[in-house]
Amino acid sequence: MKKEIGLYVHIPFCARKCAYCDFASFAGREEDEDAYIDAVLREAGTRSVPGAAVATLYIGGGTPSLLPPERMDRLLSGLRECFAFLPGAECSCECNPGTVTPGFLSVLQRNGVNRLSFGAQASQPRLLSLLGRIHTWAQVQESVAMARAAGFRNINIDLMLGLPSQTIADMRETLSEALALSPTHLSCYGLIVEEGTKMQRMVDSGAWTLPDEDTEREMYELCRETLFRHGFEQYEISNFALPGYACRHNADCWKRKEYIGLGCAACGFLGNVRYQNPPGLSDYLAGKPAEESVISREEARFESMMLGLRMTEGVSDAAFTAMHGVSVREAFGNRLDKPLRQGLIEWADGFLRLTRKGMDVQNSVLVELMDE
Ligand code: SF4
């Protein structure tokens, strides 16, 4: 049996920078797209793993759907020449509403992409404009309809909560509008105010006011309750899916499975090495090498815990033991006792997982589990 790996490809081009964004994404660099595809395919040629096959592909960004169809075609067919793909591999592509076209979607279909993820964020025009998004909600609806007409069935919609001036009523309306599009998957991300963004400047200056902690928690609970009522299962802190539609690519990352990352700012993890490509587009195009770090035994064990506890099923003791040669209890010893006693983590069917209370204070649980 072939070894299974994940493959992530970063497409860093965007129409304009959103107010909250600190991802490696660049507006006005369309003239670099061809050279970028060349560089990614060159990198792909150097990163193939003998005997391994791609179980999941994730094309993220940036805005992959900004690439003209012929460039996306060249990228996807080039990847298939460099890597073996498992039959039935999950292949996702992020899309921005308002940028997809039937031609682009048919290129994705032809190259085996079978899952789309739309960054929709909120249904209110005032929130979309505050976020600096380039689309309207009508364009979200049009894009999803276009995707269905092209034959896509597995569709994620990203939403955001905790936005300046966002109310519970806004959140309820956004959820209802999103559910009306019949997605198979919904991601509900709490806003993080990143340093150096317009969002930070506006919040710091007092021009924009964030909802208080209780309101944000209420929005999160509203997402959970609403999605449960509609048959979704929560499999990670921010991710909900209909049964059978959890994103395998992300779940594999949280299970600490190996993956190759291609493109500027992309990270990869193979064996006991993690690498990160240069975050700057020009540096990447100039061939600046990735930074590599060797993961120690202790770091590897902590990574398993940090990533695994994000999932609602938690960390499988059997999988942990198979990966690290010791059980969770042997690795973390009495550091488990306090959060267990406080009801922040619990054992269930051979998995160590966060309780609902623990989900709200995940970081402090992780601090307890770190080496003294
Ligand atoms: S579309 Fe995404 S990657 Fe591009 S600027 Fe907006 S948040 Fe950043």
Residues whose N, C-alpha, C, O or C-beta is under 5 A from the ligand:
A	BS01	SF4	C14 R16 K17 C18 C21 F23 S25 G61 G62 T63
